[in-house]
Amino acid sequence: MKNPKYMSRPKVVIATMSLGLLLSTTSVAWGQGCVVARSSSPEMGPESQGGYLEKGDFEINIGYRHQFSYKHFVGDVEQTYRVQQGNQVMNKVNLENVNVLYQLTSRFSVQASLPILFASRRSHNAYQTTTSSGIGDSSILSQGWILNPKKAHSYNASLGFGVSMPTGKDNVKNNVQTSPGATPTLTTVDYSIQPGQGAWGMILQWQAFKNAGKTVFYTDGSYLATSGGYNNVLRNANALSQPLTAYNAIQDQYLLEAGVSHPVSRIKGLTVTFGPRWEGVPAKNVIGNDLGFRRPGYAVSLAPGIIYVRGTSMLTAAVGKALLRDRTRSVPDRILGTHGDAAFADYVWFLNYTYRIPKKRSHEN
């Protein structure tokens, strides 16, 4: 039997906050398609089913994210002619993320995240496809609850601070054959499918929840502040003709979401969730300069999901349907008087498995 005290905190609170864990399994991927295909964000929330994590508990999380981007936007206007003419750029991103968390005290935790990216990019009417794979930019983060978890059962909030490390390659190259019989050329793949940014970053994350009977309201978010500038990865052989965008930019990234969750009374351990999600890349970084090539923009989506808890395991699934997509102007765009486009996805799919390892045997079944 599980410890009654351990079970005293409402499962729905923990399940809801675990949705934040799922939806923020983005150590390589915030944003959509061409806008960005990687970032360095820790997981949201140390708690799992049955209550807040207690001192000495471990939690292992494996997350998966998939998106297929092919609809082009300039600002918030879709460039429908791209698909009609068959020259749309198509990005496929498959991201896995492994996160390990350790609860130092009832209030504070530390965690480490390692993303693994598998991605491809091609123009619909082009002969060649470029691909990339490998680990992304890993992160280490500490987090603390503002209110004492032993007393704050109906509402609480937490803050987390961490560092993103440039463990992912930012200069993956492919031997590209542009037509049958053509000589392959070693080419740097687009930055949207590069596993890393090639720079260190600082992470800020937050989350909060409020119980209202069986229904729970929640919000969470993250911001990755990078060193800015560019990473000295030349985009292609002809890029030097425009110095402002010759090299890939090192860019900040952000995520903000909110929503509600409610348990399904007829199915033990099942919770449904629903809420908006806003993620993207700003045109200007918090620190550093804003030059280099970037496709800034954001996507706002609605993401219904489910959480199923059984014992010390939890399975989470959700899908985000895009409502608003906007490719904003970069700083070089404004200087040059241009406005580039970017490809966005209609849907983003999430799947997440969490396993809790309690320190005390009394926590287990």
Backbone torsions as a table, in degrees:
resi	resn	phi	psi	omega
1	MET	NA	149.2	176.3
2	LYS	-81.1	150.4	177.1
3	ASN	-58.7	124.0	-178.0
4	PRO	-57.5	-38.3	178.7
5	LYS	-63.7	-38.1	179.1
6	TYR	-63.3	-33.9	-177.3
7	MET	-89.7	-2.9	-170.8
8	SER	-68.0	-27.7	-179.0
9	ARG	-81.0	136.3	-171.4
10	PRO	-58.5	130.7	179.1
11	LYS	-62.0	-33.3	-176.1
12	VAL	-63.2	-34.5	176.3
13	VAL	-60.3	-47.2	-176.1
14	ILE	-68.9	-39.9	179.1
15	ALA	-63.3	-40.8	179.5
16	THR	-63.0	-46.5	-179.7
17	MET	-66.3	-27.0	177.3
18	SER	-70.5	-22.6	172.6
19	LEU	-62.7	-39.2	174.7
20	GLY	-58.0	-38.6	176.8
21	LEU	-60.1	-44.9	179.5
22	LEU	-64.7	-54.7	-172.4
23	LEU	-68.6	-16.9	178.7
24	SER	-103.4	18.8	174.5
25	THR	-77.0	70.9	-167.8
26	THR	-131.1	36.3	-176.8
27	SER	-64.4	-11.4	173.0
28	VAL	-126.4	-13.3	-171.4
29	ALA	-140.2	97.8	159.3
30	TRP	-109.1	162.0	177.8
31	GLY	80.7	-168.8	-171.9
32	GLN	-131.5	126.5	167.9
33	GLY	49.6	-118.5	-175.8
34	CYS	-67.2	-21.4	-179.1
35	VAL	-63.4	-51.0	176.7
36	VAL	-167.0	149.3	178.4
37	ALA	-132.0	23.4	173.8
38	ARG	-165.6	157.7	170.9
39	SER	-162.8	-178.4	179.5
40	SER	-128.4	87.8	-179.2
41	SER	-124.3	136.9	174.7
42	PRO	-74.9	172.3	175.7
43	GLU	-75.6	156.3	177.9
44	MET	-93.0	130.3	166.2
45	GLY	84.5	125.9	177.9
46	PRO	-88.0	-11.6	-173.1
47	GLU	-82.7	157.5	177.2
48	SER	-135.1	-166.8	-179.0
49	GLN	-62.6	147.7	176.1
50	GLY	88.7	-1.4	178.7
51	GLY	131.4	178.1	174.4
52	TYR	-58.6	149.4	171.3
53	LEU	-64.3	143.8	178.9
54	GLU	-104.1	163.6	-178.5
55	LYS	-51.7	129.7	178.3
56	GLY	91.7	-7.4	179.0
57	ASP	-76.1	147.8	171.8
58	PHE	-112.6	154.6	172.2
59	GLU	-140.7	129.0	179.0
60	ILE	-113.8	130.1	-177.1
61	ASN	-128.9	132.9	175.5
62	ILE	-122.6	118.1	-177.1
63	GLY	-117.6	156.3	179.1
64	TYR	-138.7	138.3	178.2
65	ARG	-134.3	137.0	177.5
66	HIS	-132.9	138.1	172.3
67	GLN	-150.3	146.6	178.2
68	PHE	-125.1	114.2	-174.2
69	SER	-109.8	131.3	179.5
70	TYR	-154.2	-8.4	179.5
71	LYS	-93.3	122.2	-174.2
72	HIS	-90.4	141.3	178.5
73	PHE	-132.2	141.2	165.7
74	VAL	-117.6	115.7	-165.9
75	GLY	63.3	-135.9	177.8
76	ASP	-102.3	16.6	-178.4
77	VAL	-101.9	121.9	179.3
78	GLU	-73.1	134.8	177.9
79	GLN	-91.5	77.6	-173.1
80	THR	-62.4	-23.5	-178.7
81	TYR	-63.5	-24.8	-178.3
82	ARG	-62.0	-45.7	178.1
83	VAL	-69.9	-39.4	179.9
84	GLN	-61.6	-37.7	-180.0
85	GLN	-86.8	-8.6	177.3
86	GLY	76.1	21.3	-179.7
87	ASN	-113.9	21.1	178.4
88	GLN	-68.5	146.8	175.5
89	VAL	-88.9	134.3	-176.4
90	MET	-119.1	121.0	176.9
91	ASN	-110.2	130.7	171.5
92	LYS	-116.2	123.6	-179.4
93	VAL	-121.5	124.4	172.4
94	ASN	-122.0	116.5	-174.6
95	LEU	-120.4	127.9	170.5
96	GLU	-112.0	145.7	179.9
97	ASN	-138.9	131.4	177.6
98	VAL	-111.1	124.0	-177.7
99	ASN	-126.1	130.9	177.1
100	VAL	-120.6	126.4	-177.3
101	LEU	-121.6	141.6	175.9
102	TYR	-127.4	129.6	-179.3
103	GLN	-87.7	106.5	-178.1
104	LEU	-69.2	-45.2	177.0
105	THR	-138.9	-179.0	177.5
106	SER	-64.6	-17.1	-174.2
107	ARG	-109.4	-30.8	-172.4
108	PHE	-120.5	145.2	-179.6
109	SER	-139.7	162.0	172.1
110	VAL	-128.8	150.5	-179.5
111	GLN	-150.1	154.5	177.9
112	ALA	-129.5	139.5	-177.7
113	SER	-127.8	138.6	177.5
114	LEU	-131.0	111.9	177.9
115	PRO	-89.9	152.2	176.3
116	ILE	-132.3	124.1	-172.7
117	LEU	-112.5	138.1	169.2
118	PHE	-130.5	116.0	-172.5
119	ALA	-144.0	157.5	176.2
120	SER	-143.9	159.1	-178.2
121	ARG	-150.2	135.6	176.7
122	ARG	-159.9	154.2	168.3
123	SER	-85.2	142.4	-173.6
124	HIS	-58.1	-37.7	-177.0
125	ASN	-98.1	11.7	-179.1
126	ALA	-93.4	157.7	-179.9
127	TYR	-78.9	-35.5	-170.2
128	GLN	-99.5	155.0	171.8
129	THR	-126.0	132.5	176.0
130	THR	-101.4	147.0	-176.7
131	THR	-136.5	161.6	173.1
132	SER	-151.1	155.6	176.4
133	SER	-159.5	156.7	178.2
134	GLY	138.7	178.3	179.8
135	ILE	-73.2	149.6	178.0
136	GLY	-98.7	-159.4	179.4
137	ASP	-80.4	115.7	-177.1
138	SER	-80.6	168.3	-177.5
139	SER	-147.4	153.6	172.9
140	ILE	-129.5	136.4	-173.5
141	LEU	-147.3	147.3	171.7
142	SER	-115.6	148.1	-175.2
143	GLN	-141.4	146.3	178.5
144	GLY	-141.9	141.5	175.3
145	TRP	-77.2	138.6	179.3
146	ILE	-70.8	-42.2	177.7
147	LEU	-100.4	152.6	179.1
148	ASN	-63.0	117.8	-178.7
149	PRO	-59.0	-25.2	-179.9
150	LYS	-71.9	-16.7	-179.5
151	LYS	-116.4	-28.7	-175.4
152	ALA	-90.5	85.7	-177.3
153	HIS	-94.7	-25.6	-175.1
154	SER	-102.6	-16.5	176.2
155	TYR	-161.1	153.0	177.9
156	ASN	-170.2	169.3	176.8
157	ALA	-148.0	156.1	-179.8
158	SER	-140.6	158.1	174.5
159	LEU	-127.7	144.9	178.2
160	GLY	-133.8	144.7	178.2
161	PHE	-133.3	139.7	-178.0
162	GLY	-159.4	-171.3	-178.3
163	VAL	-132.6	139.6	173.8
164	SER	-101.2	132.8	-176.1
165	MET	-112.1	139.8	-176.5
166	PRO	-78.6	64.6	179.9
167	THR	-86.5	-14.2	179.8
168	GLY	-91.8	146.4	177.6
169	LYS	-69.0	138.5	177.7
170	ASP	-112.2	6.5	-175.8
171	ASN	-135.3	39.7	177.5
172	VAL	-62.1	135.4	-179.9
173	LYS	-123.8	150.8	174.9
174	ASN	-122.6	148.6	165.9
175	ASN	-81.0	107.4	-172.5
176	VAL	-102.1	128.4	175.6
177	GLN	-109.1	110.6	-171.5
178	THR	-78.5	-17.3	179.1
179	SER	-159.2	160.8	179.2
180	PRO	-57.0	128.6	178.2
181	GLY	85.8	-8.1	-179.9
182	ALA	-72.6	153.0	177.5
183	THR	-74.4	126.2	179.3
184	PRO	-61.0	142.5	179.8
185	THR	-121.9	131.5	178.5
186	LEU	-71.8	117.9	-172.1
187	THR	-130.0	136.9	174.6
188	THR	-73.7	127.1	-178.6
189	VAL	-72.5	159.2	-177.9
190	ASP	-58.3	147.5	-175.6
191	TYR	-63.6	-21.6	-178.7
192	SER	-67.9	-16.6	176.3
193	ILE	-118.9	13.7	172.8
194	GLN	-75.1	135.9	-178.8
195	PRO	-64.1	-31.3	-175.9
196	GLY	-133.4	173.2	178.2
197	GLN	-102.9	-16.7	-179.7
198	GLY	79.2	29.0	-178.3
199	ALA	-155.0	157.5	174.3
200	TRP	-81.1	158.0	178.2
201	GLY	-149.8	160.4	175.7
202	MET	-108.4	139.8	-175.6
203	ILE	-115.2	132.6	169.0
204	LEU	-120.8	130.2	176.1
205	GLN	-135.2	157.0	-179.5
206	TRP	-150.2	159.2	174.8
207	GLN	-159.7	155.7	178.1
208	ALA	-156.4	152.4	177.3
209	PHE	-145.3	158.0	177.5
210	LYS	-144.8	123.2	175.5
211	ASN	-77.4	138.5	171.8
212	ALA	-134.7	77.7	-171.4
213	GLY	71.9	-129.3	177.7
214	LYS	-82.8	-16.3	179.1
215	THR	-87.4	142.0	179.7
216	VAL	-125.5	134.1	173.1
217	PHE	-102.3	138.7	-176.3
218	TYR	-143.2	158.8	171.1
219	THR	-150.3	149.8	175.9
220	ASP	-158.9	165.9	-179.8
221	GLY	-172.9	169.6	178.9
222	SER	-147.8	151.8	172.7
223	TYR	-137.1	128.3	175.5
224	LEU	-103.8	114.3	177.4
225	ALA	-102.1	116.5	-176.6
226	THR	-97.3	179.3	178.1
227	SER	-77.7	-9.2	177.2
228	GLY	74.2	-173.1	-178.0
229	GLY	76.3	-147.7	179.3
230	TYR	-135.5	164.1	-168.8
231	ASN	-102.8	15.1	176.5
232	ASN	64.1	19.0	172.8
233	VAL	-94.9	109.6	-179.6
234	LEU	-68.6	128.1	-173.8
235	ARG	-64.3	-46.2	178.1
236	ASN	-163.0	176.3	-173.8
237	ALA	-65.0	-26.1	-177.4
238	ASN	-95.8	-0.9	-172.3
239	ALA	-66.9	-26.3	-177.0
240	LEU	-65.3	-11.4	177.2
241	SER	-68.0	-18.8	175.1
242	GLN	-129.5	91.8	-173.4
243	PRO	-57.1	-30.6	-177.3
244	LEU	-64.5	-27.9	-176.3
245	THR	-124.9	19.4	-177.6
246	ALA	-67.6	-33.2	-176.3
247	TYR	-116.0	153.7	-178.2
248	ASN	-70.6	136.3	179.9
249	ALA	-76.3	150.7	168.9
250	ILE	-98.0	117.7	-165.0
251	GLN	-125.4	147.3	171.9
252	ASP	-71.3	161.8	177.7
253	GLN	-147.1	153.7	-176.7
254	TYR	-146.5	159.7	177.4
255	LEU	-146.7	134.9	175.2
256	LEU	-142.1	132.5	178.0
257	GLU	-146.6	161.1	178.4
258	ALA	-153.6	166.6	178.9
259	GLY	168.8	-168.8	179.2
260	VAL	-132.2	157.1	173.2
261	SER	-137.8	155.0	-178.9
262	HIS	-152.1	135.5	-179.7
263	PRO	-73.8	148.9	174.3
264	VAL	-90.9	109.9	-170.2
265	SER	-64.7	-29.4	-175.2
266	ARG	-82.4	-13.7	-178.8
267	ILE	-125.0	107.8	-177.5
268	LYS	-61.1	130.9	177.1
269	GLY	88.0	-2.8	-176.9
270	LEU	-100.9	133.5	177.6
271	THR	-131.4	140.1	174.9
272	VAL	-106.1	148.1	-177.0
273	THR	-134.4	155.0	-179.9
274	PHE	-159.5	135.1	177.8
275	GLY	177.3	166.0	178.1
276	PRO	-81.5	159.9	-177.7
277	ARG	-143.7	133.1	-177.8
278	TRP	-131.1	120.9	-178.1
279	GLU	-142.8	151.1	179.6
280	GLY	173.4	-166.7	-177.4
281	VAL	-127.4	123.1	178.7
282	PRO	-75.9	157.7	176.9
283	ALA	-73.3	-27.0	-178.8
284	LYS	-123.7	136.3	177.3
285	ASN	-80.9	160.3	175.5
286	VAL	-67.2	-41.2	177.2
287	ILE	-127.6	163.5	179.1
288	GLY	77.0	171.7	179.6
289	ASN	-84.3	168.9	-170.8
290	ASP	-114.3	21.0	-179.1
291	LEU	-85.6	-178.8	-173.1
292	GLY	92.4	168.8	-176.7
293	PHE	-86.2	123.9	173.8
294	ARG	-146.4	156.6	172.9
295	ARG	-114.9	85.7	-179.7
296	PRO	-70.9	156.4	179.0
297	GLY	159.9	-178.9	-178.4
298	TYR	-152.7	162.9	175.3
299	ALA	-133.3	135.9	174.0
300	VAL	-112.6	128.2	-176.6
301	SER	-138.8	163.7	170.8
302	LEU	-105.4	135.6	-171.3
303	ALA	-130.4	86.9	171.4
304	PRO	-71.5	149.7	-178.8
305	GLY	-157.8	175.0	176.2
306	ILE	-134.7	152.7	174.7
307	ILE	-131.6	130.1	178.2
308	TYR	-123.8	124.2	-177.4
309	VAL	-112.9	132.3	175.5
310	ARG	-144.8	115.7	-178.2
311	GLY	61.7	-128.5	178.9
312	THR	-99.0	17.5	178.1
313	SER	-114.6	150.4	178.8
314	MET	-142.9	131.4	177.1
315	LEU	-116.0	130.5	-177.4
316	THR	-128.1	139.7	178.0
317	ALA	-143.2	143.7	179.0
318	ALA	-158.3	159.7	175.0
319	VAL	-138.4	130.1	178.9
320	GLY	-99.2	124.8	177.2
321	LYS	-102.2	119.8	-176.2
322	ALA	-67.2	132.4	175.7
323	LEU	-108.3	-35.8	-178.9
324	LEU	-140.7	130.8	176.8
325	ARG	-131.6	133.8	-173.6
326	ASP	-142.7	116.6	174.0
327	ARG	-93.3	101.9	-176.9
328	THR	-79.8	171.5	-178.8
329	ARG	-85.1	134.7	175.0
330	SER	-80.0	169.5	176.4
331	VAL	-61.4	-46.3	174.5
332	PRO	-59.5	-35.5	175.4
333	ASP	-56.5	-46.0	-177.4
334	ARG	-67.5	-37.6	179.0
335	ILE	-67.1	-41.3	-175.3
336	LEU	-89.0	-8.9	-178.9
337	GLY	75.2	29.9	-179.4
338	THR	-115.5	177.2	174.4
339	HIS	-153.7	97.9	-178.4
340	GLY	-71.3	170.8	179.2
341	ASP	-112.1	176.8	176.9
342	ALA	-156.6	150.4	177.9
343	ALA	-93.3	137.3	179.9
344	PHE	-123.3	159.7	177.6
345	ALA	-94.0	152.0	170.7
346	ASP	-78.1	-38.3	-175.7
347	TYR	-133.3	148.9	170.8
348	VAL	-127.3	127.8	-173.8
349	TRP	-107.4	139.2	-178.6
350	PHE	-129.6	139.4	172.9
351	LEU	-142.1	136.6	-171.3
352	ASN	-146.2	136.7	174.5
353	TYR	-124.1	131.4	-179.5
354	THR	-124.6	134.8	177.2
355	TYR	-126.6	127.3	-178.2
356	ARG	-101.3	135.6	178.9
357	ILE	-117.4	94.9	-179.3
358	PRO	-69.4	147.9	177.7
359	LYS	-70.9	-39.1	-176.5
360	LYS	-96.6	139.3	179.5
361	ARG	-63.1	-25.5	-178.7
362	SER	-67.2	-13.4	177.3
363	HIS	-78.2	-18.8	-170.1
364	GLU	-91.2	164.6	176.0
365	ASN	-68.1	NA	NA
